[in-house]
Amino acid sequence: MQVGISTACFYPQPIEEILPVLAALGTHAIELFVNTESEFQPRFYEQIGAQAKSLGLEIVSVHPYASPMEGMMLFSDYKRRTEDGMLQYQRYFECAAALGARCLIFHGERDMGQSDSPAQWERKCESYRRLCRLAAACGVTLAQENVAWCRSHDPGFLAALRRDVPELCYTLDIKQAHRAGKDWRSFFDVMGERIVNVHINDFSSGQSCLMPGKGDMDYASLFSALRGVGYDGHALIEVYRSNFGDPEELARTLRMLSRMTPA
């Protein structure tokens, strides 16, 4: 298991400016948060890929800016929009593959209090299956994240997805579990050996996102649980720019967590 850092930690700084900063901090693994559609064009991401390689950075996952729109784009009753959404995500999978990323992060539908008829549920599951097939054809994995404002805030929803879309994989996010009012273990127990990506952060009773080591999170238990299901991927620090001052704070956190996850 290797600890890395998401470019989201430095948003809204342009990602081409962030990569040299991350390399200087001593990380080798990063998640690339793509912030706009033009950054999904080959003329841009090919330059980013070359820059990352020259800096010794491995892009292990890609997080699209379109996450808040996935429900409307891919799961509505409007079939033409769904088809357009599939074409759009096909481009995103191609980008991730070109960058050497192993997975693309996915949020899915917003939580609007909706309940599905059997036919609606099957249609949505088929959209997930199509996305998984598109990703796999590019050599990439679709990784459903638990997100507090999405239907994925509910471990029961994720359990139903796991049952009906067994090819789907998962991103475990500690901050989002806390924001959903649940212990991270309730998501871990559903995702299990299907976890392919992990977002790490910290929290306290008064703050839902802190730098790792600044709150109540038990990282030893987390890493032990991940090792227990055979996880050998990456744990990526994903916090906000307001959570730290000097970037050296991130470097210290990286070193602290790396000592807890020996190769």
Number of C-alpha atoms within 10 A of each C-alpha: 17 18 26 28 26 28 29 22 21 21 16 12 12 12 19 16 11 17 22 16 16 25 16 13 18 16 20 19 23 27 28 24 19 20 17 11 12 11 18 21 14 15 10 13 19 16 13 19 21 13 15 22 13 10 16 16 22 19 24 23 28 26 22 22 14 16 15 16 14 18 19 16 24 25 22 16 13 11 12 12 15 19 13 13 20 18 14 16 20 17 18 22 28 21 24 29 22 16 23 17 22 22 28 28 22 22 25 23 23 20 16 9 7 9 9 10 9 9 9 14 16 14 16 20 17 15 18 22 18 13 22 19 17 21 25 16 14 18 17 23 27 25 25 25 27 29 26 21 17 19 21 25 24 20 21 14 13 21 16 14 21 17 11 16 18 11 16 21 24 28 25 25 23 27 25 24 24 22 17 17 11 16 14 20 17 13 25 24 12 19 24 19 16 19 23 24 27 22 22 28 25 23 20 13 8 7 12 16 23 22 20 22 15 13 17 12 20 11 17 12 11 16 16 14 16 20 15 11 14 14 19 14 17 21 28 24 26 26 25 18 15 12 12 15 9 8 15 12 13 23 16 13 17 21 14 14 21 16 11 15 16 9 8
